[in-house]
Amino acid sequence: MIGILIISHGDLGNSLINCANHVMGKRPEHLVHLGVTIQDDPDVIILNALELLKQLDCGDGVLILSDICGATPCNIATELVNPGRVECLSGVNLSMLIRALTYRDKSLESLVEKSLSGGKEGVMRIYSRSDNAN
């Protein structure tokens, strides 16, 4: 099973995990959030993240999901990427997380692609019901 680490601003990751728990009916294993605040020292956060990666990796690797590309959480995640062992996607949303949890028994490369497509496909414009009738 591939471990999943969400590195995000504040409690965003915990909120996503709580929503995933609701959708899936239980707390998924090997899923952890690391919140980053303005007061945190990135060097300390990286050390904490490395420890979490060790805990999450059951031998199949770890997928890191981060919120905004270019922001501190994603910059920290970038330092942790180890191709084939630790991969990272930014722009995490609930659709991406659910897809990641659903396909985490596949290869890490496959999980990256499935999660990325889930995140993209989960973003769409919703029209009013009256617009759909036309």
C-alpha positions in Angstrom: 0.0 0.0 0.0 1.3 3.4 -0.9 1.4 5.9 1.9 -0.1 9.4 1.5 1.2 12.6 3.1 -0.7 15.8 2.8 1.5 18.9 3.3 -0.6 22.0 3.3 -1.3 25.4 4.9 -2.7 25.1 8.4 -5.5 22.5 8.8 -6.5 22.1 5.2 -5.1 18.6 5.0 -7.0 17.6 8.2 -10.2 18.9 6.7 -9.6 16.9 3.5 -8.9 13.8 5.6 -12.1 14.3 7.6 -14.1 14.7 4.3 -12.4 11.5 2.9 -13.3 9.7 6.1 -17.0 10.7 5.6 -17.0 9.7 1.9 -15.2 6.4 2.4 -16.9 5.5 5.7 -13.7 5.0 7.6 -10.3 6.5 8.3 -7.9 5.3 5.7 -4.6 3.8 6.9 -1.2 5.3 6.1 -2.7 8.8 5.5 -1.2 11.7 7.5 -1.3 15.5 7.3 1.5 17.9 8.0 0.3 21.4 8.5 2.6 24.4 7.8 2.0 27.8 9.4 3.8 31.1 9.0 5.6 30.5 12.3 7.1 27.2 11.3 10.8 26.9 10.4 10.9 25.0 7.0 14.1 23.2 8.0 12.3 21.7 11.1 9.2 20.9 9.0 11.4 19.0 6.5 12.8 16.9 9.3 9.3 16.2 10.6 8.2 15.3 7.1 11.2 12.9 6.6 10.1 11.1 9.8 6.5 10.8 8.5 7.8 9.5 5.2 9.6 6.7 7.0 6.4 5.8 9.0 4.2 5.9 5.9 6.3 3.9 3.5 5.3 0.3 3.7 7.7 -0.6 0.9 5.6 0.8 -2.0 6.5 4.4 -1.7 4.7 7.6 -0.7 2.6 10.1 -2.5 2.8 13.7 -1.2 -0.2 15.9 -1.9 0.3 19.7 -1.4 -2.0 22.6 -1.8 -0.5 25.5 -3.9 2.5 25.1 -6.2 5.2 27.6 -5.2 4.0 28.1 -1.7 6.0 27.0 1.4 4.2 23.6 1.8 4.9 22.6 -1.8 8.4 23.9 -1.6 9.0 21.7 1.4 7.4 18.7 -0.5 9.7 19.4 -3.4 12.7 18.8 -1.2 11.3 15.4 -0.3 10.7 14.1 -3.8 12.7 10.9 -4.7 11.5 9.7 -8.1 10.0 6.2 -7.9 9.9 6.3 -4.1 8.4 9.7 -3.1 6.3 11.6 -5.7 4.4 14.9 -5.2 1.3 16.5 -6.7 0.2 20.0 -6.0 -3.3 21.5 -6.1 -4.8 18.9 -3.8 -8.6 18.7 -3.7 -11.0 16.1 -2.3 -11.5 14.5 -5.7 -7.7 14.0 -6.0 -7.5 12.6 -2.5 -10.4 10.1 -3.0 -8.8 8.9 -6.2 -5.4 8.5 -4.5 -7.1 6.5 -1.7 -9.0 4.4 -4.2 -6.0 3.4 -6.4 -3.1 3.2 -3.8 -2.7 -0.5 -4.3 -1.4 0.2 -7.9 2.2 1.2 -8.7 3.3 4.7 -7.5 3.5 5.9 -11.1 0.0 4.7 -11.8 -1.3 6.3 -8.6 0.3 9.6 -9.6 -1.5 9.5 -12.9 -4.9 8.4 -11.4 -4.7 11.0 -8.7 -3.8 13.8 -11.1 -6.7 12.9 -13.4 -9.0 12.8 -10.4 -8.0 16.2 -9.3 -8.5 17.7 -12.8 -11.7 15.9 -13.5 -13.1 17.0 -10.2 -12.9 20.7 -11.2 -15.8 21.7 -13.4 -18.4 24.4 -13.9 -21.8 23.6 -12.5 -24.8 25.1 -14.2 -28.2 25.8 -12.7 -30.9 23.2 -13.1 -32.8 25.5 -15.4 -29.8 25.8 -17.7 -29.6 22.0 -17.9 -33.2 21.7 -19.1 -32.5 23.7 -22.2 
